[in-house]
Each structure stands twice: as C-alpha cells, then as structure tokens.
Amino acid sequence: MTEPERPALEELRTVDLFDELDDEQLARWREVSEIRELPADALVAEAGQTAEFMLLLRGVVQGLVVEAGRVEPITRQTAPTWMGAITVLTETGYAGEMRAVTDVRIAAIAAEDFTRLVTSQRPVFRRVMRAIRPVATRIAAREQNRERLASLGTMAAGLAHELNNPASAARRAAADLADALDVLASTIGLFVESGVERSEAQELVEMQREAMERAKTRDALSALDAADAEDELVEALERLNVRESWRLSEPLVAAGIDADWLDRVAGIAGPGTSAAVEWIAASLVARGLAAEIAESTERMSKLVKAIKAYAFMDRGELVETDVHEGLETTLLVLGHKLKHTSIEVRRNYDRSLPKITLRGSELNQVWTNLLANAIEALGDTGTIEIATEHDGACARIDIADNGPGIPADIRGRIFDPFFTTKDVGEGTGLGLDTARRIVTERLNGSINFESEPGRTVFHIWLPLNGAR
C-alpha cells in the first residue's frame, strides 16, 4: 500500500494556527495529514459529508449552499488557512459544498486526529476557539434570520391565500350588488310604465317586506329540496311571463316564495308583474350580498387583527399577555397548514391563569416552532392537544401530538443548534434551539419533552411573577 504524501513542515509553518508550536509539536500534525491536489472547479467537500479538518496550503476554495434550487456563495477561503473546525468539533456534516476556485493543495486530517491534537495542544486550542466564536455567532445569526424569513415567507403565503378568499368573495359580491342596485333603481319607472297605481305600489311594498322577513327567518333547504323548489318556481314564473325566471328562482326560493305567493303579486301588479318580481328578487339578492360583503370584510379584519396580535404591533417590547391569546393567534396564523388536513386541535385551557409580563412576540415564535413541527409530524391526519395549567409558581403549557414520535437515537440532540432531520436546504436546525433559548434565556422558564411512538409532548414552564 502506497504511503500517502505528507506536507512539509515548512508548508505547515505558513498556517497561523501553528505559530506557537515547536517542530516536535508540528510534526505530530504532519504525521496525520494527507495531501490532496485538486484542479480548479473540483469538489472539495459535498453537503452532508462527514466532516474532516483541512489545511488549505495553496489556492482558493469557495463555500456554497443550495437553497430552493439556487446556489448561494457563503464563504471564500484563501491559502494559507484552515477549514472545517466547527463541523468537526460539533460532529456535524458540511452544511453546503466546498469547491476549488483555483488549483488547490490541501492537507486533510481525520476528525478524530484533529480533535485529539487540538485538545492536547493548548496554543492550538486557544486559536481555534478564538476563531470559532465569531464565526459560529455569525453563522447562527445568519441561519436564525434565514429561518425567521423562511417562516415569515411561509406564513405570508398562507395568510395571502386566506386573505384572498374573502377578498375575492367581497369583490364578486360587490359586482353582483351593482347589478341588483340597477334593478332597484329602475323599478319605479317600470311601475309607472306598467300603470301600477299608488295603492297597488303600497301593497307591493308590503309584499316585498314580507319576502324580506321570510328570508331572515327561513331555515336553509337541502340541495335536493332547493333544486326541486326552484324547478317548480321557474314554471310559475314562466307562466306569468317573468323575464329571466331561471335567475330569479334561487333568491325567491331561499326566501320561501312559492307559486301562490307569486299569484298574489301578479294580482296586484298586473302588467307590471315581471318588474315587481324582479324588484323583490333584487331586494333579496342585495340583502344577501351585503351580508356576504360584511362577512368577508370581517374575516379579513380578523386576519389582520391576528397578524398584529401575533407580532405585538403598536405595543412595547415587554407586554402583559394571556398565553391562550398567543396560542390561538398562532393557530390562526398557521391555519393555512391545517386547512387541507384532517388534523384535529384539542384545547384544555386553564382560563384562571393570570397574564404574564414577557416579550410576547418571542413567545409566539416558540408556539410557531412547536405547532409547526407537530403539524409536519402528523402529515394529513392526527390530533394536536394543547393544555395549560398552574404548576407551582409557573404556568405550564403542554403541546402534544399523536404522530410517530422522535426516534430514540436523536432525542438527546433535538435542541442542538443546526441539528435537523430534514434534507439539506429544507431546514436550518434552529427551530427548537430558538424555542429553547427564548424560553430559558429570555423568559426565564424551562422546556423539555417526552416522546414515544404515538405520542410526543413538549412541556413549557413560564414563571409567574418573575419566579423561575
């Protein structure tokens, strides 16, 4: 077996990591290093690959990450330097790929050898830690911002969909209402042209009021019964030579109008029967459309209110809030994720819990991460249970799902930063880490979980009156 090429001590001396080492200490690094010569554009390391420590002795390497089909540059390394310390020490794979920009010469060191040497040589350990701290901080901040933006993008898309439905309904209703108003505006002229007398017009007004009252109190018919009633009414309308009988039958049937009622109108209106029936139908349609517009705008108003409550807009950073309000607002904001599933949300709230003074928008981020994870774990069907109760000096909130559970071999790592079970580019691994930090560091509370196949529950304790 051919002995791998080792770097010269003079090459290693060019890397600042080894400035404080003597030749004997540096030789230990040479003994575990293996030289690799790669041409420009060659793949140095691929995403997800088991990490190893690398000394870049010559050339330039570019770090890249693939997100949503786009390749984004993240870091550029120019020799002489070192790479991979964070991924080795955290025992994670590379988040993205590394590719040679020029011809490169690299000394690769296995993870176990790097860890052993770093922990045994204090000068190298200090340099690694000094370099890692700001890099890790920048990476964490970037990934957290990216996760927040991704969450906001997902919620924005869902909310846009939720807002579009009532907005479209209101727009259609407004257009139909304009047609109904045209009919109402032209009715008096048609009555005059048809020779309807004042006394007859008064009776028709009473008939219109009767129809409106019927519409308010009448129970909705089944689809089959409504179709049969409309067919019968169309025949009666055609017998009375009413124009567009097929269009008028639906609102009239919904108000409980039948053939006998139409005959009473015809007896009063005479030649103006068609105008009278159209006028009454237009009145019914206008009332229904106005109610539809009111309902649609109310739905939009509730969504906007929920967004404001979720973000705690127009309120100071520290707020006095009801945890149930935050949970319900978060469920409303995540409604687009639940809409096309059979997931049931069960609530068991202790409404006697007092309000808590905290940073409300941060707490809603905790609910978002936990509830979104539960929804993803369940897929299309299952149950999410949310319970609140007093627990000593704390409010305890439990969020449970009956999904497949968290595998036993990863339960000890789910709160670790950057740990994720999702494919590369689909998750940052910071959702639960963010939730943990907010609860423990910002809100002075605590969080843990229990999991087995068929049930996973996260427990959150939030202090009342500032107690931990």
C-alpha positions in Angstrom: 0.0 0.0 0.0 1.4 3.4 -1.1 2.2 5.8 1.8 0.2 9.0 1.4 2.0 12.2 0.7 2.6 14.3 3.7 3.1 18.1 3.8 6.5 19.6 4.6 6.9 21.2 7.9 7.7 24.5 6.1 4.3 24.3 4.4 2.6 23.8 7.8 4.5 26.8 9.2 2.7 29.1 6.8 -0.7 28.4 8.6 -1.2 30.8 11.5 -2.8 28.0 13.6 0.6 26.6 14.3 2.5 29.9 15.1 3.2 28.9 18.8 4.2 25.3 18.1 7.8 23.9 18.1 9.0 21.5 15.4 8.2 18.4 17.5 4.6 19.5 18.1 4.2 20.5 14.5 5.5 17.1 13.4 2.5 15.4 15.1 0.2 17.3 12.7 2.3 16.3 9.7 2.1 12.6 10.7 -1.8 12.7 10.4 -2.0 14.9 7.3 -2.7 13.6 3.8 -2.0 15.8 0.8 -4.7 16.2 -1.9 -4.1 18.1 -5.2 -7.3 19.2 -6.9 -7.8 21.3 -10.1 -10.0 24.4 -10.4 -13.8 23.7 -10.1 -13.2 20.3 -8.4 -15.4 19.4 -5.5 -13.5 19.7 -2.2 -16.4 18.6 0.1 -20.0 17.8 -0.6 -23.0 18.8 1.5 -23.8 16.4 4.3 -20.4 14.7 4.0 -18.8 13.6 7.3 -16.5 16.5 8.3 -12.8 16.5 8.4 -10.3 19.2 9.1 -8.4 20.7 6.2 -5.3 22.9 5.9 -5.5 24.9 2.6 -1.9 25.3 1.6 -2.3 26.7 -1.9 -5.2 28.2 -3.9 -8.7 29.4 -3.2 -11.8 27.5 -2.1 -15.4 28.7 -2.3 -18.2 27.5 0.1 -21.6 27.1 -1.5 -25.1 26.3 -0.2 -28.0 25.2 -2.3 -31.4 26.6 -1.3 -34.7 26.2 -3.2 -32.7 25.2 -6.3 -30.4 28.3 -6.1 -26.7 28.1 -5.4 -25.5 30.8 -3.0 -21.9 31.5 -2.0 -21.3 31.7 1.7 -17.5 31.8 2.5 -14.3 32.1 0.5 -11.0 30.7 1.8 -7.6 31.8 0.5 -4.4 29.9 1.4 -2.7 29.6 3.7 -5.6 28.9 6.1 -7.6 26.1 7.8 -11.2 24.9 7.3 -13.7 22.6 8.9 -13.0 23.1 12.6 -16.6 23.9 13.5 -18.1 20.9 11.7 -15.6 18.6 13.2 -16.0 19.8 16.8 -19.8 19.8 16.6 -19.8 16.4 14.9 -22.0 17.5 12.0 -21.7 17.2 8.3 -20.9 20.1 6.0 -24.0 22.4 5.6 -23.0 23.1 2.0 -20.4 22.1 -0.5 -16.9 23.4 -1.0 -15.4 23.8 -4.5 -12.0 24.8 -5.7 -11.8 28.2 -7.4 -8.2 27.6 -8.5 -5.9 24.6 -8.4 -5.5 23.8 -4.7 -3.2 21.9 -2.4 -4.9 20.6 0.8 -3.7 18.7 3.8 -6.7 16.7 5.1 -6.8 15.5 8.7 -9.3 13.0 10.0 -11.8 14.3 12.6 -10.6 12.0 15.4 -6.9 13.0 14.8 -7.8 16.7 14.7 -9.8 16.5 18.0 -7.1 14.6 19.7 -4.4 17.1 18.7 -6.4 20.2 19.4 -7.3 19.1 22.9 -3.7 18.1 23.7 -2.1 21.3 22.4 -3.3 24.3 24.3 -1.9 27.0 21.9 -3.8 25.5 19.0 -7.0 25.0 21.1 -7.0 28.7 22.1 -6.6 29.8 18.5 -9.4 27.5 17.3 -11.7 28.7 20.0 -10.9 32.4 19.3 -11.6 31.9 15.6 -14.7 29.7 16.0 -16.6 32.0 18.4 -17.2 34.9 16.0 -17.7 32.6 13.1 -20.3 30.5 15.0 -22.0 33.7 16.1 -22.3 34.9 12.5 -23.5 31.6 11.2 -26.1 31.3 14.0 -27.3 34.8 13.4 -27.5 34.2 9.6 -29.3 30.9 10.0 -31.7 32.3 12.5 -32.5 35.3 10.2 -32.9 32.9 7.4 -35.3 30.7 9.5 -37.3 33.7 10.5 -37.5 34.9 6.9 -38.5 31.4 5.8 -41.2 31.2 8.5 -42.4 34.6 7.6 -42.5 33.7 3.9 -44.5 30.5 4.6 -46.9 32.4 6.9 -47.2 35.3 4.4 -48.1 32.9 1.6 -50.7 31.2 3.8 -52.1 34.5 5.0 -52.2 35.9 1.5 -54.2 32.8 0.5 -56.5 33.2 3.5 -57.0 36.9 2.7 -57.5 36.3 -1.0 -60.6 34.1 -0.4 -62.7 36.7 1.5 -61.3 39.5 -0.7 -62.4 37.6 -3.9 -65.8 36.9 -2.3 -66.3 40.6 -1.4 -65.2 41.6 -4.9 -67.7 39.2 -6.6 -70.5 40.3 -4.2 -69.8 44.0 -4.9 -70.1 43.4 -8.7 -73.3 41.5 -8.2 -74.6 44.1 -5.8 -74.1 46.7 -8.5 -76.4 44.7 -10.8 -79.1 44.4 -8.1 -78.9 48.1 -7.4 -79.5 48.8 -11.1 -82.7 46.8 -11.0 -83.9 48.6 -7.8 -83.1 52.0 -9.3 -85.2 51.3 -12.5 -88.2 49.7 -10.7 -90.2 52.9 -10.2 -90.0 53.8 -13.9 -91.2 50.3 -14.8 -94.1 50.6 -12.4 -95.1 53.9 -13.9 -94.9 52.5 -17.5 -96.9 49.5 -16.5 -99.7 51.6 -15.0 -99.3 50.5 -11.4 -101.3 52.8 -9.1 -100.2 54.2 -5.8 -102.4 51.9 -3.8 -101.1 48.9 -5.7 -97.5 50.1 -5.2 -98.1 50.2 -1.5 -99.4 46.6 -1.5 -96.3 45.6 -3.5 -94.1 47.3 -0.9 -95.8 45.2 1.8 -95.2 42.0 -0.3 -91.5 43.0 -0.6 -91.3 43.5 3.2 -93.0 40.1 3.8 -90.4 38.5 1.5 -87.5 40.1 3.3 -88.9 38.9 6.7 -89.3 35.4 5.4 -85.7 35.4 4.2 -84.4 36.4 7.6 -86.2 33.6 9.5 -86.3 30.8 7.0 -84.1 27.7 7.5 -81.8 26.7 4.6 -83.1 23.9 2.4 -81.2 20.8 1.5 -79.6 21.0 -2.0 -82.1 18.4 -3.3 -85.2 20.2 -1.9 -83.9 23.6 -3.1 -83.5 22.2 -6.6 -87.0 20.8 -6.7 -88.5 24.0 -5.3 -86.6 26.1 -7.9 -87.9 23.9 -10.8 -91.5 24.4 -9.6 -91.0 28.2 -9.2 -89.4 28.5 -12.7 -92.6 27.0 -14.2 -94.7 29.5 -12.2 -92.5 32.4 -13.3 -92.7 31.4 -16.9 -96.4 31.1 -16.7 -96.5 34.8 -15.5 -94.1 35.8 -18.4 -91.4 36.9 -15.9 -88.1 37.6 -17.6 -85.0 35.5 -16.7 -87.1 33.2 -14.5 -84.1 30.8 -14.1 -82.0 33.6 -12.5 -84.7 34.8 -10.1 -85.8 31.4 -8.8 -82.9 30.9 -6.4 -83.2 34.0 -4.2 -87.0 33.6 -4.2 -86.9 30.0 -3.1 -84.4 30.8 -0.4 -86.9 33.3 1.0 -89.7 30.8 0.9 -91.6 32.2 -2.1 -93.9 29.8 -3.8 -96.4 29.8 -6.8 -99.3 31.0 -4.6 -97.3 34.0 -3.4 -96.4 34.9 -7.0 -100.0 34.8 -8.0 -100.8 37.3 -5.2 -98.1 39.6 -6.6 -99.5 39.2 -10.2 -103.0 40.0 -8.9 -101.7 43.3 -7.6 -99.1 44.3 -10.3 -101.0 43.2 -13.4 -98.9 44.2 -16.4 -96.1 45.2 -14.0 -95.7 41.6 -12.6 -92.3 41.0 -14.2 -90.9 44.3 -12.9 -92.4 43.6 -9.4 -90.9 40.1 -9.2 -87.5 41.3 -10.4 -87.6 44.2 -7.9 -88.4 41.8 -4.9 -85.8 39.3 -6.1 -83.2 42.1 -6.4 -84.0 43.3 -2.9 -83.4 39.8 -1.6 -80.2 39.5 -3.5 -79.0 42.9 -2.3 -79.5 42.0 1.3 -77.7 38.7 0.9 -74.8 40.3 -1.0 -74.5 43.0 1.7 -74.3 40.3 4.4 -71.7 38.4 2.3 -69.6 41.6 2.0 -69.9 42.2 5.7 -68.8 38.6 6.5 -65.9 38.7 4.1 -64.6 42.0 5.4 -65.0 40.8 8.9 -62.9 37.7 8.1 -60.2 40.0 6.6 -60.3 42.2 9.7 -59.9 39.2 12.0 -56.9 38.0 10.0 -55.3 41.5 10.1 -56.0 41.7 13.8 -54.4 38.3 14.3 -51.3 39.3 12.4 -51.0 42.5 14.6 -51.6 40.4 17.8 -49.0 37.8 16.6 -46.3 40.4 16.0 -47.5 42.5 19.0 -47.5 45.6 16.8 -48.3 49.0 18.4 -47.2 47.7 21.8 -44.0 47.9 23.8 -41.4 45.2 23.9 -42.5 44.0 27.3 -46.2 43.3 27.4 -48.7 41.7 29.7 -50.3 38.9 27.8 -52.6 35.9 28.1 -50.8 32.8 26.9 -54.1 31.5 25.5 -54.4 34.5 23.2 -50.9 33.9 21.8 -51.7 30.2 21.2 -55.0 31.0 19.4 -53.4 33.7 17.3 -50.6 31.4 16.3 -53.1 28.7 15.3 -54.9 31.2 13.2 -51.7 32.3 11.5 -50.8 28.6 10.9 -54.4 28.0 9.6 -53.2 27.5 6.1 -51.1 24.5 7.2 -54.2 22.9 8.8 -56.8 23.8 6.2 -56.4 20.9 3.9 -55.7 18.2 6.5 -57.9 16.2 8.9 -55.8 17.2 11.9 -57.9 17.9 15.0 -56.8 20.5 17.5 -58.0 19.9 21.1 -57.7 22.5 23.8 -57.7 22.1 27.5 -57.1 25.6 28.9 -57.0 26.7 32.5 -58.5 30.1 32.0 -57.7 31.1 35.6 -54.0 31.5 34.6 -53.0 35.1 35.2 -51.5 37.3 32.5 -47.7 37.1 32.2 -45.4 40.0 31.6 -42.9 39.0 28.9 -41.8 39.6 25.3 -44.9 38.4 23.6 -43.7 38.3 20.0 -40.8 36.0 21.1 -43.3 33.6 22.9 -45.4 33.4 19.7 -42.2 32.3 17.9 -42.0 29.4 20.4 -45.6 28.4 19.7 -45.0 28.7 16.0 -42.0 26.4 16.0 -43.6 23.8 18.3 -47.0 23.8 16.5 -45.5 23.8 13.0 -43.3 20.8 14.0 -46.4 18.9 15.3 -48.3 19.6 12.1 -45.4 18.4 10.0 -45.0 15.3 12.2 -48.7 14.4 11.7 -48.9 14.9 8.0 -52.6 14.8 6.8 -54.3 13.3 9.9 -53.9 13.1 13.6 -54.5 15.1 16.8 -52.8 18.1 18.4 -53.6 18.6 22.1 -52.8 22.0 23.8 -53.2 22.1 27.6 -52.4 24.8 30.2 -52.4 24.7 33.9 -50.9 26.1 37.1 -47.7 24.3 38.2 -46.4 25.8 41.4 -45.1 29.3 40.6 -45.3 28.7 36.9 -47.8 28.4 34.1 -47.3 25.1 32.3 -48.1 24.7 28.7 -48.1 21.2 27.0 -48.2 20.8 23.2 -48.7 17.2 22.2 -49.3 15.2 19.0 -50.0 11.6 18.3 -47.5 11.3 15.4 -44.7 8.7 15.0 -42.6 10.2 17.8 -39.0 11.2 17.9 -36.5 8.4 17.3 -34.7 7.4 20.5 -31.2 7.8 18.9 -31.7 11.6 18.2 -33.7 12.6 21.3 -30.6 13.9 23.0 -29.8 16.2 20.1 -33.1 17.9 19.1 -32.4 21.1 20.9 -28.8 21.3 19.5 -28.3 24.2 17.1 -28.1 23.2 13.4 -29.4 19.7 14.1 -32.2 18.7 11.7 -33.6 15.6 10.3 -34.8 17.4 7.1 -33.0 17.3 3.8 -30.2 19.8 3.1 -31.7 23.2 2.2 -35.1 22.3 3.8 -34.4 23.2 7.4 -31.8 25.1 9.4 -32.0 23.0 12.5 -32.6 26.1 14.6 -36.3 26.0 15.3 -36.2 24.0 18.6 -32.9 25.7 19.5 -34.6 29.0 19.1 -37.5 27.9 21.2 -35.2 26.6 23.9 -33.2 29.9 24.0 -36.3 32.1 24.1 -37.9 30.1 26.9 -34.8 29.6 29.1 -32.7 32.7 28.4 -35.2 35.4 27.5 -38.3 34.3 29.5 -36.5 32.7 32.5 -38.5 29.5 32.0 -37.8 25.9 31.1 -38.7 23.4 28.4 -38.4 19.7 27.9 -40.2 16.8 26.1 -41.3 13.2 26.3 -41.7 11.1 23.2 -42.7 7.5 22.3 -44.3 6.1 19.1 -47.8 7.6 19.0 -47.2 10.5 21.4 -44.8 13.4 21.7 -45.4 16.2 24.2 -43.4 19.3 24.8 -43.7 20.9 28.3 -43.0 24.6 28.7 -42.9 26.3 32.1 -43.2 30.1 32.2 -42.7 31.8 35.6 -45.4 33.8 37.2 -44.4 37.0 39.0 -40.8 36.5 37.7 -40.0 33.3 39.7 -38.1 30.6 37.9 
